[in-house]
Amino acid sequence: MTEEVFPMTQEGKEKLEKELEELKVVKRKEIVERIKIARSYGDLSENSEYEAAKDEQAFVEGQIAKLEKMIRYAEIINPEDYEDDVVSLGRKVKFIELPDGDEEEYSIVGKAEADPMEGKISNESPIAKALLGKHEGDEVTISTPGGDMQVRIVKVEELA
C-alpha cells in the first residue's frame, strides 16, 4: 500500500512542525493537568469536567497523529522546477474575472497548508485545478459550484 503524499512548501512544513510541537509539549500537559484535577472531584461517572478533558485529549491525540503523518509524508514543493510564468504548486497567481475585471490572487499550496482566509488554496480545489499548468496571459474557464467563471491570468510569481 502506498502512503498518501502531502505536497507543501518548506514554510508550510515548518508551520506544521511548530503546531505539532505546541500540541505535544504544551497542550498535552494542560490536558493531563485538567484530567488530574477533574479526577480529584470524585465520581467519574457524572463528572462533566473529566469527560470534557478526556474528549479534548482524544481530539488532540488525533491531531498529533494527523500532523505526524503529514510531516512524515511531506513532499516539499520546489517552484523552480517549473517555468516562471506557469501556474504550479508553490506559486502565487493573480487573475482577473472576465468581463467585469474583478481581480483575485491566490497562493497554490498542498491541501495540508491550504487556508482560504489567507488566500492559500489547495491544489485540489476547483480554481487551482483549472489554473495549474496555465501561463500568464491565458484565458481559463473555471467550473465552480456557483457556475463557470472566465478569467485571464495576469501574473504568476513565486511565493515570498
C-alpha positions as CSV (number, residue, x, y, z in Angstrom):
1,M,0.0,0.0,0.0
2,T,1.4,3.4,-1.0
3,E,1.1,6.2,1.6
4,E,-0.5,9.4,0.6
5,V,2.0,12.2,-0.2
6,F,1.3,15.7,1.1
7,P,2.8,18.4,-1.2
8,M,3.7,21.6,0.7
9,T,6.1,24.4,0.8
10,Q,9.0,24.4,3.2
11,E,7.3,27.2,5.1
12,G,4.1,25.1,5.3
13,K,6.1,22.1,6.7
14,E,7.8,24.3,9.3
15,K,4.4,25.7,10.4
16,L,3.0,22.1,10.8
17,E,6.1,21.1,12.8
18,K,5.6,24.1,15.1
19,E,1.9,23.3,15.6
20,L,2.9,19.6,16.3
21,E,5.5,20.8,18.9
22,E,2.9,23.0,20.6
23,L,0.4,20.2,20.8
24,K,2.9,17.7,22.2
25,V,4.7,20.0,24.6
26,V,2.0,22.4,25.8
27,K,-1.4,21.1,25.0
28,R,-0.8,17.6,26.2
29,K,0.4,18.8,29.6
30,E,-2.5,21.1,30.0
31,I,-5.0,18.3,29.3
32,V,-3.2,15.9,31.7
33,E,-3.4,18.5,34.4
34,R,-7.1,19.1,33.7
35,I,-7.8,15.3,33.9
36,K,-5.9,15.1,37.2
37,I,-7.9,18.0,38.7
38,A,-11.2,16.5,37.4
39,R,-10.4,13.1,39.0
40,S,-9.9,14.8,42.3
41,Y,-13.6,15.8,42.2
42,G,-14.6,12.1,42.9
43,D,-17.2,10.1,41.0
44,L,-16.1,10.0,37.4
45,S,-19.4,8.6,36.0
46,E,-21.1,12.0,36.5
47,N,-18.0,14.3,36.1
48,S,-18.5,16.5,33.1
49,E,-15.1,18.2,33.6
50,Y,-13.4,14.8,33.4
51,E,-15.4,13.8,30.3
52,A,-14.7,17.1,28.5
53,A,-11.0,16.8,29.3
54,K,-10.9,13.2,28.0
55,D,-12.7,14.2,24.8
56,E,-10.2,17.0,24.3
57,Q,-7.4,14.6,24.9
58,A,-8.7,12.3,22.2
59,F,-9.1,15.2,19.8
60,V,-5.5,16.4,20.4
61,E,-4.0,12.9,20.1
62,G,-5.9,12.6,16.8
63,Q,-4.4,15.9,15.6
64,I,-0.9,14.9,16.7
65,A,-1.2,11.6,14.7
66,K,-2.6,13.5,11.6
67,L,0.2,16.1,11.8
68,E,2.9,13.5,12.2
69,K,1.6,11.7,9.1
70,M,1.5,14.8,7.1
71,I,5.1,15.8,8.1
72,R,6.4,12.2,7.6
73,Y,5.0,12.1,4.0
74,A,5.6,15.7,3.1
75,E,6.8,16.4,-0.4
76,I,8.5,19.8,-0.5
77,I,7.4,21.9,-3.5
78,N,10.2,23.4,-5.5
79,P,8.7,26.1,-7.7
80,E,12.0,26.4,-9.5
81,D,11.1,23.1,-11.2
82,Y,8.6,25.0,-13.4
83,E,8.8,27.8,-15.9
84,D,8.5,31.2,-14.4
85,D,5.1,32.1,-16.0
86,V,3.5,28.7,-15.3
87,V,0.9,28.3,-12.6
88,S,2.1,25.5,-10.3
89,L,2.3,24.4,-6.7
90,G,4.2,26.9,-4.6
91,R,3.3,29.8,-6.8
92,K,1.1,32.9,-6.4
93,V,-1.3,33.6,-9.3
94,K,-3.2,36.8,-10.0
95,F,-6.1,36.8,-12.4
96,I,-9.0,39.0,-13.5
97,E,-12.5,37.8,-14.0
98,L,-13.9,38.4,-17.4
99,P,-15.7,40.5,-18.5
100,D,-16.0,42.7,-15.3
101,G,-12.3,42.8,-14.4
102,D,-12.5,41.8,-10.7
103,E,-9.0,40.9,-9.6
104,E,-8.2,37.9,-7.4
105,E,-4.9,36.5,-6.1
106,Y,-4.2,33.1,-4.6
107,S,-1.2,31.1,-3.5
108,I,-1.5,27.5,-4.7
109,V,-0.3,25.0,-2.0
110,G,-0.9,21.4,-1.0
111,K,-4.1,20.6,1.0
112,A,-2.0,20.3,4.2
113,E,-1.4,24.0,4.3
114,A,-4.4,25.4,2.5
115,D,-6.1,28.3,4.2
116,P,-8.6,30.2,2.0
117,M,-8.9,33.0,4.6
118,E,-5.2,33.7,3.9
119,G,-5.5,33.3,0.2
120,K,-3.9,29.9,0.2
121,I,-5.9,27.4,-1.9
122,S,-5.3,23.7,-2.2
123,N,-4.0,22.3,-5.5
124,E,-7.1,20.0,-5.3
125,S,-9.6,23.0,-5.3
126,P,-11.6,23.7,-8.5
127,I,-9.9,27.0,-9.0
128,A,-6.4,25.6,-8.7
129,K,-7.2,22.5,-10.8
130,A,-8.3,24.8,-13.7
131,L,-5.3,27.1,-13.4
132,L,-2.4,24.6,-12.9
133,G,-0.2,24.3,-15.9
134,K,-1.5,27.5,-17.5
135,H,0.6,30.6,-18.4
136,E,0.4,34.3,-17.9
137,G,-2.0,35.7,-20.4
138,D,-4.0,32.5,-20.8
139,E,-7.8,32.7,-20.5
140,V,-9.3,29.9,-18.5
141,T,-12.7,28.7,-17.7
142,I,-13.1,27.7,-14.0
143,S,-16.0,25.5,-13.0
144,T,-17.2,26.3,-9.5
145,P,-20.3,25.2,-7.5
146,G,-21.7,28.7,-8.3
147,G,-21.2,28.3,-12.1
148,D,-18.5,28.7,-14.6
149,M,-16.2,31.7,-14.4
150,Q,-14.0,33.0,-17.2
151,V,-10.6,34.5,-16.1
152,R,-7.4,35.8,-17.6
153,I,-4.1,35.1,-15.8
154,V,-2.2,38.3,-15.4
155,K,0.7,37.4,-13.1
156,V,2.4,34.2,-11.8
157,E,5.2,34.5,-9.2
158,E,7.0,32.5,-6.5
159,L,5.7,32.7,-3.0
160,A,7.5,35.2,-0.9
